[in-house]
Amino acid sequence: MRNNTLYNESQSFFSWWLCLILLSVSVASISAHWQDILQFNFAPLFRLPGFWINLALWCFFGVLRLKTTIHENGIEVYFFPFNFYRKRIAWGDITTVEVRKYSPIADFGGWGLRRGSRGRAFSAQGNMGLQLTMRNGNVLLIGTQNPAEIEQLNLSKFLNNEI
C-alpha cells in the first residue's frame, strides 16, 4: 500500500492542557527539593522516582504521533512509535468516507486508540475526523487537523473506482 501518496499527516499529542497537567505534576514532584535546585545540586532529584516518571512521560508524549497516509489504493494509520497496530484499509473495503466534526469525549471517551458507541477511533487532538464506514458495517474515525485538505482530495472517487 505504498504507491502514490496523496496525503500525509503527523499529529502530536501535545496540547496546552496536557502540558499544564505534566508541568503541574513535575513541579509537585520536585517541590520538596527547591533549595537543592536553586543551589544547582541535582543529585537528590535523580534519586526520586517521580523525577524519572515525569521525564518518561514528557519523552513519551514528545515522541508519540498519530500518522495518517492516504494512498491511491487505501488509507494507512498508526501511532508512532507503536507500529504493531498499523491499520491499512484498501478502498475496496470502504463503503463511505466523510469528513465530520465529532466529540472525542462523548463519542469515544477521549483521544488515542479508542472504541466507543460510534465505532473505533484513532485521534490525537481536536474534533475533526475522517470517518470511514467499512463493508462489514464497522466504523473507523481518524482524527485530522486538516479537514479542508482532505475534503479537497475528493476521496469518494476512489470508492467508485474513478481513478
BELFEN-V852680 format. One record per residue. N is the residue number from 1. RES is the residue in one small letter. SS is DSSP state (helix for helix, strand for strand, loop for the rest). NEAR is the number of other C-alpha atoms within 10 Angstrom. D_FIRST is the distance of its C-alpha to the first C-alpha in Angstrom with 2 decimals. Layout:
N,RES,SS,NEAR,D_FIRST
N,RES,SS,NEAR,D_FIRST
This chain:
1,m,loop,15,0.00
2,r,loop,12,3.77
3,n,loop,10,5.92
4,n,loop,10,8.98
5,t,strand,14,9.30
6,l,strand,12,11.98
7,y,strand,14,13.22
8,n,strand,13,13.58
9,e,strand,15,16.25
10,s,strand,17,17.91
11,q,strand,18,20.89
12,s,strand,17,23.79
13,f,loop,20,25.91
14,f,loop,16,29.07
15,s,loop,11,31.32
16,w,helix,8,35.08
17,w,helix,9,35.93
18,l,helix,13,33.89
19,c,helix,14,35.55
20,l,helix,11,38.89
21,i,helix,10,38.48
22,l,helix,16,37.44
23,l,helix,14,40.23
24,s,helix,11,42.78
25,v,helix,16,41.92
26,s,helix,19,42.07
27,v,helix,13,45.45
28,a,helix,11,46.81
29,s,helix,17,45.89
30,i,helix,17,47.59
31,s,helix,11,50.44
32,a,helix,11,52.99
33,h,helix,13,52.55
34,w,helix,14,53.11
35,q,helix,10,56.23
36,d,helix,14,54.43
37,i,helix,15,51.64
38,l,helix,9,54.25
39,q,loop,8,55.92
40,f,loop,9,52.64
41,n,loop,12,52.98
42,f,loop,13,49.46
43,a,helix,10,50.25
44,p,helix,12,50.97
45,l,helix,18,47.57
46,f,helix,10,45.79
47,r,loop,10,47.62
48,l,loop,12,46.38
49,p,helix,11,43.50
50,g,helix,16,42.86
51,f,helix,18,42.25
52,w,helix,14,39.52
53,i,helix,14,37.93
54,n,helix,18,37.90
55,l,helix,13,36.47
56,a,helix,12,33.65
57,l,helix,14,32.92
58,w,helix,17,32.92
59,c,helix,11,30.55
60,f,helix,13,28.23
61,f,helix,15,28.00
62,g,helix,12,27.88
63,v,helix,14,24.70
64,l,loop,18,22.92
65,r,strand,22,20.23
66,l,strand,24,17.97
67,k,strand,23,14.71
68,t,strand,21,12.72
69,t,strand,18,9.88
70,i,strand,23,9.42
71,h,strand,19,7.01
72,e,loop,17,8.31
73,n,loop,20,6.37
74,g,strand,21,6.77
75,i,strand,21,8.13
76,e,strand,19,8.04
77,v,strand,21,11.65
78,y,strand,22,13.89
79,f,strand,24,17.31
80,f,strand,17,17.74
81,p,loop,12,19.24
82,f,strand,11,18.55
83,n,strand,10,15.18
84,f,strand,9,16.47
85,y,strand,11,15.53
86,r,strand,13,11.99
87,k,strand,13,11.10
88,r,strand,15,7.75
89,i,strand,17,8.91
90,a,strand,16,8.09
91,w,helix,23,10.66
92,g,helix,14,12.68
93,d,helix,14,13.52
94,i,strand,21,14.97
95,t,strand,15,18.51
96,t,strand,15,19.50
97,v,strand,21,18.30
98,e,strand,17,21.06
99,v,strand,20,21.93
100,r,strand,14,24.98
101,k,strand,14,27.51
102,y,loop,17,27.90
103,s,loop,14,30.25
104,p,helix,22,28.56
105,i,helix,11,31.80
106,a,helix,11,32.91
107,d,helix,16,29.63
108,f,helix,22,27.94
109,g,loop,13,30.67
110,g,loop,17,29.25
111,w,loop,18,26.18
112,g,strand,18,23.55
113,l,strand,17,21.64
114,r,strand,17,24.11
115,r,strand,15,25.15
116,g,strand,14,27.67
117,s,loop,9,29.55
118,r,loop,13,26.85
119,g,strand,17,23.84
120,r,strand,19,21.59
121,a,strand,24,20.88
122,f,strand,25,19.11
123,s,strand,29,21.59
124,a,loop,26,23.24
125,q,loop,20,25.99
126,g,loop,16,27.25
127,n,loop,16,27.40
128,m,strand,20,24.79
129,g,strand,26,21.47
130,l,strand,21,18.73
131,q,strand,21,19.57
132,l,strand,24,17.30
133,t,strand,17,19.24
134,m,strand,18,17.57
135,r,loop,12,18.98
136,n,loop,9,20.72
137,g,loop,11,22.48
138,n,loop,12,20.93
139,v,strand,17,20.59
140,l,strand,20,18.36
141,l,strand,25,19.52
142,i,strand,22,17.70
143,g,strand,30,20.39
144,t,loop,26,20.39
145,q,loop,17,23.04
146,n,loop,13,22.10
147,p,helix,16,22.41
148,a,helix,10,23.82
149,e,helix,11,20.96
150,i,helix,19,18.48
151,e,helix,14,21.06
152,q,helix,8,21.28
153,l,loop,13,17.70
154,n,loop,11,19.05
155,l,loop,18,16.02
156,s,helix,16,18.12
157,k,helix,11,17.66
158,f,helix,19,14.07
159,l,helix,18,15.74
160,n,loop,11,18.32
161,n,loop,10,16.17
162,e,loop,7,18.12
163,i,loop,8,15.59
